[in-house]
Amino acid sequence: MEGWGGHARPLDQQVLARGWRLFHVNHLKLARFKEIFPGPAKSDPIDTRKRLELFSLRDELPLAKDVLGEVAAVPEAHAQLKRLTRRRRVLVNEKVRVINRLQSDLHAVCPGLAEITGAVDNLPALPHLSG
């Protein structure tokens, strides 16, 4: 199976739930394999045949074993941790955007105030600014 950036993960889980074995392809190592064993120009049917060739050679050829990796089921705790860390990253990025906008607005209105308070999100200084 070919996936980029985790976009195939829901399909991976459905395949694994049926009890089937699933392998992913390392694209860089597949390119090296194609350099060693050249073939016709790139197309999806040709790439599929190369992957099947790799799959059949994985026990005899060490390079083929490195190209293919078996996909294991993801434990629920790992999936939950991944969701929480992604959510945290979104919240941190959102906070940074708000603080940057606030700092830009503050600098436009009161150019020297940011130096006095030390930081835009300085909580003791904020009540004095809302007056």
N, C-alpha and C positions, 0 to 999 in steps of 0.2 A: 504494500500500500504506500502511496506517495502522499505526504501531507506537508504543509508548509505552515510553520508558526502555530501548530496546535489546532488548526482549523478542521482536521480530520478526527479529532478526539471523540466527538459524539458517535461517529460511525465506528471508530475503533472499539468503543465500549459495547456497541450493539453486536459487532462480530464476535467479540470475546464472550459476551453473554450467551451466545449460542454454543459455546464450547469449541469453537474453531481456533486454530493457531493462526497468528497474524504476524507478519514480518514487515519491518519498515526498511527503506532503502536509504543509505547514506549517499547523498548526491555527489559529494566530492570524491568519495571512494569509487563510486560507479563511473565517474568521469575518468579516473585513473585506470580502471578496468578496461574501459573502451579504448584508451590510448594503447594499452598492451595488446588487446585483441580488437583491432579496428574492424569496422563494419560499414555498411552504407550510411548515408546521411541520416540525420536525426528525424525521427517521426515517432508518434505514439506506438504504432504496431512494432516498429523495430526496437524501441526501448523496452516494450513488454517482452519481446523475445529475448533481449539481453538479460532482463531480470530473471526470466525463467531459466536461462542458461546458467546464470549465477546461482540460482536456487539449486539446480541439479549438481553444480560443482562445489557447493559449500563444504562438503566433507573432504574433498580431495585437494582443493586449492585454498590456502590460507587467506589470500586476498579476497576471495569470494565470501569467506566467513566474516571478514571485517566489514564488507559492504552491507550485508543483511543482518539485521538485529531483530530478535523476537520481541514483540510488544507484550508487556505484561499488564494485567489488570491493575488499575490504580486503586489503592485502598481509599475508602471514603474519607478517612482522616486527612490524607494527602490532598484530595480534591477540595475539601473544606478549607484547608490551610491555603491552598492556591487561590481560592475565591477571596478569602479574607485578606491575603497580602495584595492581591490586585485591587481590592476595594480601598485598602489603606493607601496604596500608591495614588489612586484617583483622588482621594481626599487630601493627601499632602500636596499634590499638584494644584488642586483647587485652592487650597490655602495660600500657596505661593502666588498664584495668579491674583487673588484678592489683595494680598499684602503689597504686591508690586503695583497694582492699580491705585491702592490707597496711598502708597508712598509717592507715586507720580502726581496724584491730585494734591497731596499735602505739599509737595515741593513746588507745585505751580502756585498755590495760594500763599504759603508761608515758606519761602526758600530756606530760612535758617532754623526752622523749628525741628526738623529731623535731627540736626546735630545736637540740639539741646536735650531732646527726649531720649536719644540713643537708638531707638528703633520705632518703627511705626506701630508694631503690635505691643508696645510697652503699656501694660495695663494701668499702672498708676498715672500715666500722663494722659490717657484717653478722656477721663472725665473733664479735664480742663479744656480739652479741645472741643467738646460738644456744647459748651456754653452758649 
